[in-house]
Amino acid sequence: MPEEETRSGSGAQDRITAAPGGLLDVLRVAALVLGSDGRIVLWSPEAESLLGFSAEEALGRDAGALLVDPDHRSLAHGLFDRVRTGARWAGVFPVRHKDGSTRRVEFRTMQLRDARGDIHALGLGTDADTVRDVERDLALSHILVRQSPVGIAVFDTDLRWVRVNPSLERMNGVPEEAVLGRRVGEVLPALDVEAIESRMRRVLRTGEPLLDQQTVGRTAADGEEHAYSESYHRIQDANGRVLGLAMAIIDISERQRATSEVAKARERLAVIADAGVRIGTTLDLRRTAQELADVAVPELADIAAVDVLDAVVNPGGTAAPRTDGSLDFWALALKANRPTDAVEDPDPAGEPAQYGSSRLVTQCVREARPILLEHVDDAAIRRVARNEAAAEALRRAGVHSCLVVPLMARGEVLGTLSLYRTADPRPFDDQDLTLATELSARAAICIDNARLYGRERDIALTLQRSLLSQEPPQHGGIEIASRYVPAVSEVGGDWFDVLPLKDGKVGLVVGDVMGKGVHAAAIMGQLRTATRALARLDLPPAELLHHLDDLAASLGDSDTLATCLYVVCDPRHGRCELSRAGHLPPVLVDPEGRAELLDVAGGVPLGVGGVPFTVEERELVEGALLVLFTDGLVESRATPVGAGLQRLLGLLDDAGLPLEETCDMLLGALDHERNDDVALLVARRGGRCPPIA
């Protein structure tokens, strides 16, 4: 039924027959129903679109076998059992697509009963990345509307108010609740209502926006006549259904400054939007500070400087003033819109500095408020510059106005953003101060996040390195080399170890705790210590992993998981025993240089519990090379693990390098992005075996 027809009926009928929204079309929610035996009994067309399997291919099949990778199957069965008992589960789960890839699907699951009382499980799912995109778009729209300095109104197709932002509330002099559901003429009769509604109907009909339309009239704000510039845009959903229109309003009452005011407002929105994209792209403290300076110049200032307290850069530093009132800072970033020796002032970038109590940056931090000097004279410039030479450089550059804004995050002053105007003849004003404060607030959160992240990463890395073998011990009959490379971002729980065993045997261990940061490093340390203790009991590899599995289930959170590969090498008899818990298999390179990925039963990660581990034996001839590694070596955002393994085999094929050079060669060729930790352990059988004690 056309939308126009639905409006003519009763209110209840209108609600029932109204055209559907487009959000569900964007999400494309798939539905599937599993029987009590875990087989698929219902399969929606959206499920086929999401996962690639047709109804004929899916119905009657075991859902776990069809849709879940072996590594996640045990977890999927557990979730299914919970739903069958009446519990609900919601979350993101990796699901296998027909093309062999894995899709992250966000699910809502629940128990169903049919007329016979049989229990079924209903799963509603959609692409997790799509859900996140929609959530981010909605959050961003809300923030921009609420914080915009431009008045913004939203109307339905009947030209009735449905949304007003705070800026427009102040402009109208009427609160939002008083205008909702009413038309413009009912709220603001002193405006040119006929012209306004004519523009609205035109935009609704054609879809073409109208920009910079001028209206003159009075509102309830002050009863005086104002001139307004209005822009109209039609709003429609993903299916093209018209939802209404949005209006952006700017007061341009004073014609002398109308053009500049409109331009400045647009520039501010652009700067804020630009800041949201350009500031905080990484968790690097110095880069974040430079991004803030880059956004501020030239849009807001001709020169910008970012200074942070010593305590922000150095965990052992202090944010408290010295006895003479001075503070310790670091000048992290400088930016100028043209070459000038004034970039050496107020302070050289990247250098520590002690600022006296009279300096503007010190006063700004001490008072936790912005300081605006509309006009900088000779007396004031000395408070800006660090010494007389720097003051002279600022004079030559033509600095005539200065604005210093505190960088505040979570109630704490982290430093300052200092802005200077030289070529721009306008002095800083209150609107510039507002924009600078907004930029500083956004950047301060990013700087604080970078600081906190840096501290946690340093702690995790220190803990990680303290727990790893700094120099793998050498054993008769086995030559060993190793590397550990932390991720550029968060440090994980990768580890390796070399264990002396009875009868001249050697244990090689590589593992990876799932997770990041201090928690993962701590779990890694406990698993490594337990592995060393269990290895002293001369346990078979599968039994050792079984005990580690029990231990992992008791560590940290209930979902603590880790992968592990344990190899016992017997150089005296040329054999090795291998067992793995969800870890990537090792590579064996024979003396002729032929590399192969050992087909060892994978098992499940440590911490899953209830699944036995298997052990396999392989021949280890003289000169054979074993390569153990974590997934960070072969997997990245751009390289799937399968392709990375094939490249690894190609690099090792005919690679007769010494072990240390082999490690460097592999890291140089494979470890580019360093988004994950890398633990690498290589061992070659050779040399003389010591006699058995």
Secondary structure, DSSP 4 states (H G I P E B T S, - for coil): --HHHHTTS-HHHHHHHSPPPSHHHHHT-EEEEE-TTSBEEEE-HHHHHHH---HHHHTTSBHHHHHS-HHHHHHHHHHHHHHHTT--EEEEEEEE-TTS-EEEEEEEEEEEE-TT--EEEEEEEEEHHHHHHHHHHHHHHHHHHHH-SSEEEEE-TTSBEEEE-HHHHHHHTS-HHHHTT-BHHHH-TTS-HHHHHHHHHHHHHH---EEEEEEEEE-TTTSSEEEEEEEEEEEE-TT--EEEEEEEEEE---GGGHHHHHHHHHHHHHHHHHHHHHTTSSS-HHHHHHHHHHHHTTTT-SEEEEEEEHHHH-TT---S--TTS-EEEEEEEEEESS--GGGGSS--TTEEEEE-TTSHHHHHHHHTS-EEESS--HHHHHHHSSSHHHHHHHHHHT--EEEEEEEEETTEEEEEEEEEESSS-SPP-HHHHHHHHHHHHHHHHHHHHHHHHHHHHHHHHHHHHHHS-SSPPPBTTEEEEEEEE--SSS--EEEEEEEE-GGG-EEEEEEEESS-HHHHHHHHHHHHHHHHHHHTTT--HHHHHHHHHHHHHHSSSTT--EEEEEEEEETTTTEEEEEEEBPPPPEEE-TT--EEE--------BTS-S-----EEEE--TT-EEEEE-GGGT--SSS-HHHHHHHHHHHHTT----HHHHHHHHHHHH-SS--S-EEEEEEEE-SPPPPP-
